[in-house]
Amino acid sequence: MTIRILLADDHPVVREGLRAVLETQPDLTVVAEAANGAETIAQARVTHPDIVLLDLEMPVLDGVEAIRHLLELEPRPRVIVFTAFDNDERILHAVQAGASGYLLKGAPREEIFQAIRVTMGGGSLLQPVVASKLLRQVSQQSNGPQAASYPYEPLTERELEVLRLLAQGLPNKEIAARLVISERTAKFHVSSIMNKLGATNRTEAVALAAQRGLITLQGHSSWR
């Protein structure tokens, strides 16, 4: 299966470099490029990419707003942020908007390939440096003056099993196979976990779960 990618960055040299790198892989192909947020959405409507590799700082419409619009499309693409910005707040906003991954420019090409393949499989991936910043931002918010007003319902034993696999970046199909349950049941458990933790997506659910001590993110090369 070939993964169809839309590159969104306002710097042509960045897009050219990414295209050259990505197209060294037989299962990756770049179907379109965009130089701003509005163009990204327009191109996505026409080309229906599987993955959008998106910069956050773009003219006309910024990356976070572009993510929100992209995730309203049918079929819905998966979005990986690829940016130079490692500000805690920007990372949190991108994840809350629905980004499935967050990579910093300068990431090794193998990490970029892995992020695309993991995300395409329904998983999520953040670089370790990004994961730690996200956890710190979530922790600061949870320790804020309104933290006590956001209790969460305890997870069941089965949901904790699903959560641990979710933290490895596994998509529902693989979670189902590991736990010998149907994919539909796995999807139900993931939705329940997100609802109980107050997360808007899988990545945020893992971050919140780690912050609350439900799981520990391992220090391997990537958080999947």
C-alpha positions in Angstrom: 0.0 0.0 0.0 1.3 3.4 -0.9 0.8 6.2 1.6 -0.2 9.5 0.0 1.2 12.6 1.5 0.5 16.3 1.4 3.4 18.6 2.3 2.4 21.9 3.9 5.1 24.5 4.5 5.6 28.0 3.4 9.3 27.5 2.5 9.7 25.9 -1.0 13.2 24.6 -0.1 11.7 22.6 2.9 9.0 21.1 0.7 11.6 20.2 -2.0 13.9 18.6 0.5 11.1 16.6 2.2 9.7 15.4 -1.1 13.2 14.2 -2.1 13.6 12.4 1.2 10.1 10.8 1.3 10.2 9.6 -2.3 13.3 7.4 -1.5 10.7 5.1 0.1 8.7 2.8 -2.2 5.6 3.0 0.1 5.5 6.9 0.3 4.4 9.3 -2.4 3.9 13.1 -2.3 0.6 13.9 -4.0 0.5 17.7 -3.4 2.2 20.6 -1.8 0.8 23.8 -0.1 2.4 27.0 1.0 -0.2 28.2 3.5 -3.0 26.9 5.6 -5.8 27.8 3.3 -4.0 26.2 0.3 -3.4 23.1 2.5 -7.1 22.6 3.0 -7.9 23.3 -0.6 -5.3 20.7 -1.8 -6.6 18.2 0.7 -10.1 18.5 -0.6 -8.9 17.7 -4.1 -6.2 15.1 -3.5 -7.5 13.2 -0.4 -4.1 12.5 1.1 -3.7 9.9 3.8 -1.2 12.0 5.7 -0.6 15.8 5.9 2.9 16.8 7.0 2.2 20.3 8.3 4.2 23.3 9.5 2.6 25.3 12.3 3.7 28.7 11.3 2.1 29.5 7.9 0.5 32.6 6.3 -3.2 33.1 5.7 -4.2 30.3 8.1 -1.9 29.0 10.8 -1.2 25.3 11.4 -3.5 24.7 14.4 -6.5 26.2 12.6 -5.6 24.2 9.5 -5.6 21.0 11.6 -9.1 21.7 12.8 -10.3 22.2 9.3 -8.5 19.2 7.9 -10.1 16.9 10.5 -13.5 18.0 9.3 -12.9 16.6 5.8 -14.2 13.3 4.5 -12.1 11.2 4.1 -10.3 12.6 7.1 -6.5 12.8 6.7 -4.1 12.2 9.6 -2.0 15.1 10.5 1.7 15.1 11.6 3.1 18.5 12.6 6.6 19.1 11.2 7.9 22.3 12.6 10.8 24.2 14.1 8.7 25.3 17.1 9.2 23.3 20.3 7.2 25.7 22.5 5.2 23.7 25.1 2.0 25.6 24.5 2.2 25.2 20.7 2.7 21.5 21.1 -0.3 21.2 23.4 -2.5 23.3 21.1 -1.6 21.1 18.1 -2.3 17.9 20.0 -5.6 19.2 21.3 -6.5 20.3 17.7 -6.1 16.6 16.7 -2.5 16.2 15.5 -1.5 12.5 15.5 2.2 13.3 15.7 4.7 16.1 16.3 8.1 16.1 14.8 10.8 18.8 15.0 12.6 19.9 11.9 16.0 18.2 12.1 14.5 14.9 13.0 16.4 12.0 11.4 14.8 10.8 8.2 14.1 7.3 9.8 12.0 9.0 12.5 10.0 10.8 9.8 9.4 7.6 7.9 8.4 5.8 11.2 6.1 8.6 12.2 4.2 8.5 8.9 3.9 4.7 9.0 2.8 4.6 12.6 0.3 7.3 12.1 -1.0 5.7 8.9 -1.6 2.6 11.0 -3.8 4.5 13.4 -1.2 5.1 16.0 0.4 8.3 17.3 4.0 9.3 17.6 5.9 12.1 19.3 9.6 12.6 19.6 10.8 12.1 23.2 11.7 15.8 23.6 8.2 16.7 22.4 6.5 14.1 24.7 8.3 15.5 27.7 7.3 19.1 26.9 3.7 18.0 26.3 3.7 16.2 29.7 5.1 19.2 31.4 2.4 21.5 29.9 -0.4 19.1 30.8 1.0 18.8 34.3 1.1 22.5 34.8 -2.5 22.8 33.7 -3.5 19.9 35.9 -1.8 21.6 38.9 -3.5 24.9 38.2 -6.2 26.5 40.3 -9.0 24.7 38.4 -7.4 21.3 38.5 -9.6 20.0 41.3 -12.7 20.6 39.3 -11.6 18.0 36.7 -11.8 14.6 38.4 -11.9 11.6 36.1 -13.7 8.3 36.3 -11.4 5.4 37.1 -10.4 3.1 34.3 -11.4 -0.5 34.3 -8.7 -3.3 34.2 -9.4 -3.9 30.6 -9.2 -0.2 29.8 -5.8 0.0 31.5 -4.6 -2.9 29.3 -5.8 -1.0 26.2 -4.2 2.2 27.5 -0.8 0.5 27.8 -1.0 -0.7 24.2 -2.3 2.7 23.1 0.8 4.3 24.7 2.9 2.1 22.4 1.2 3.7 19.4 -0.7 0.7 18.4 -3.8 1.2 16.2 -7.1 -0.4 17.2 -6.6 -3.4 14.9 -3.3 -4.4 16.7 -4.7 -3.7 20.1 -7.6 -6.0 19.3 -5.1 -8.7 18.1 -3.0 -8.4 21.3 -6.0 -8.7 23.6 -7.9 -11.2 21.5 -10.9 -9.0 21.2 -12.7 -7.6 18.2 -11.5 -4.3 16.6 -14.9 -2.8 17.4 -14.5 -3.6 21.0 -11.0 -2.1 21.0 -12.4 1.0 19.5 -15.0 1.1 22.2 -12.4 0.9 24.9 -10.3 3.6 23.3 -13.3 5.9 23.1 -14.2 5.2 26.8 -10.6 5.9 27.9 -10.6 9.3 26.0 -14.0 10.2 27.5 -12.9 9.3 31.1 -9.6 11.2 30.8 -11.2 14.2 29.0 -9.0 13.8 26.0 -9.9 14.9 22.5 -7.6 12.4 20.8 -5.3 9.4 21.4 -2.2 11.4 21.8 -3.7 13.6 24.4 -5.1 10.6 26.2 -1.7 9.1 26.5 -0.2 12.4 27.8 -3.0 12.8 30.4 -2.6 9.1 31.5 1.1 9.5 32.0 0.6 12.8 33.9 -1.8 11.0 36.2 0.5 8.1 36.8 -1.6 5.5 35.0 1.3 4.6 32.6 5.0 5.4 32.3 6.3 6.6 29.0 9.5 4.6 28.3 12.7 6.4 27.2 13.1 4.7 23.9 13.8 6.5 20.7 10.1 7.5 20.2 6.9 7.5 22.1 4.5 5.4 20.1 
